[in-house]
Amino acid sequence: MLMSFRWYGSKLDKIPLSYIRQIPGMKNVVSAIYHIPVGEVWPYEDILAIKSQIEAAGLTFKTVESVNVHEDIKLGLPSRDRYIENYCITLKNLAKAGVEVVCYNFMPVFDWTRTELAKELPDGSTALFYNEKVIKGLEPAKLVADMEKGANGFELPGWEKDRLATIKKSFELYQDVDEEKLFANLKYFLAGVIPTAEECGIKMAIHPDDPPWSVFGLPRIVTSKVNLERIVKLVDSPANGLALCSGSLGANPANNMPEIFGHFARTGRLHFAHVRNIKIYEPGVFSEVAHKADDSSLDMYAIMKALYDADFTGPLRPDHGRMIWGEEGMPGYGLYDRALGAVYLNGLWDAIDRCAKAPGI
Ligand SMILES: [Mn+2]
């Protein structure tokens, strides 16, 4: 696996690349072009600019998260063809710059959703928190306002202002889109982009819905192993793969994360891994916790072992971290706890590797 760290570019991210470089075992940066509106082409020069910044810091830029999918594609509107064409040009530009994996998601209207961005944990750290009961009594517009208020002045990924400006209208448009329609729209998108991805050597990686169930009555389909199997077969190509995220899919205890990671890694459809821990308090109520958490719901060792046993060589990153040691950063994306997460995962990997190669020592 290629240990990676998400970075939002020098304008949006206050963490310098030189600090990321100092995380033991850190190799690769996961980033994106943030100033181009969703649906428009990412210029090759802009991709080269961020790549050269990253490489100057001694890291590689092989993974993009995310090239967002325009809402018209998810809705299946006639204008989608233009956006799919643009998406293909962006893929070609990324491939030309050496990018190998492109992550995206297919969640209607909202990206990842939480009801609290700084829930205090028993040790005094804060973490992202989700409570389905709170969502049920909330207007979507209020959730958007709460997310913005709790973001410490950062624009949260997936919660960009232009995306949310038309939220009311978006809800109206989704009245006619159920899960089957969303599957059909995803298939149309994949049929449009996968041939280009194949041709230029890009691996497409769809991120699970977070949380992996319907929010505000909107359809969500990237939620379970059964649906993931269906998605990789919509267009049956090795370029059509997954970005599995333990903290997203794992919020539903019915999803056996080590088994799912192992299965898709073995079948060559796992292109990107997000590994983090959560604690489920009751169905639909969970918080993110440290990677090493004695009181948690996911087995980090079993996930890493499944990836190791499947010879997973793709990028892997710690996902959302807690806020610790007084750090004031973008919720979920501070330096300290994500760095601890990376080191913990590297430690597990090294130990698994050592045991496999020299058992008994
Ligand atoms: Mn993730």
Residues whose N, C-alpha, C, O or C-beta is under 5 A from the ligand:
A	BS01	MN	C245 H274 D319
